[in-house]
Amino acid sequence: MKLYYVEKANCWVVEGCLSKYATDIISTQFSELGLKVIFCGEFVSVKEAVLPMTAKSRRSRGSSSLSGLRRKSNAYRR
């Protein structure tokens, strides 16, 4: 399991196969802290993980560029 933070979208991405039990625990912990989290099997790029969440807000602001996004992989690994 790997954890990434997407600064521009203010959300965390959890990559890797997780059991429903682990997903529920992690989701609850993030929710209690008021943090957004996305779970995925494989994290290929920031654009793929963030675009579904931010496409509407970016269209309303007139910006379609995601070039300002960056990935932080220094959180933790298991």
N, C-alpha and C positions, 0 to 999 in steps of 0.2 A: 504494500500500500504506500502511496506517495501523496503528499499534500502540497498544493500550490496555492499561492495567493495572487489574485488578479487585481492589482491596485486600482486601475482605472474603473473597473466595474464594482469594486469594493465587495468582492465575494471570494470564497475559497472553493477549490476544486479538489475532490478526493478521487484519486485514480486507483483502480485495482479491483479485483474480485472481492466483494464483501458479502458476508452472510446478511440475511435480513436482520438478525439480532444486532450485529455490529453497526449496520446502517441506522437502525433505530436509535441506538445509544449515541452515536456520533451526531445524528440529526437533532436529537433532544439537547445535547450539550451545546451545539451551535445556536439552536433556537433560544435557549435560556440566556445566552450572551447577546442575543440580538444580531447574530451574524448570518449572512446568506451562505449557503453551501450547495454545490452541484456534485452529484455522484456520477462517475462514468467508468466504463470498463477500461478504456484506453484514452489517455489525454494526448492528442496529436498536436494541437495548436491552441493558442489563446483564442483565435478567431472562432474556431468551432465550438469552444466551450462557452464563449461569451455572447456571440452573435444572437442566439435565440432570446436571450434576456434583454439585450440592449437595442435591438434593431428598431423597435418602435420609438424609443426615446431619442435615438440618433436621427431618425427621419424627422422627428418633430423639431429638432435643433438644426436640421439641414446639414448634418455631418455624416458622411458615409465611411470615413476613414477610421480604421481600427489600428493604425500604425503606432499610436501612442501607448498601446498596451504592452505590458511586459510580464514575464513569468518569474516568480520567486520560487525556487525549489529548495530553499534552505530551511524549511520548516521541520519536518521529520520524516523518517522512513522506517518501515518495519520489514 
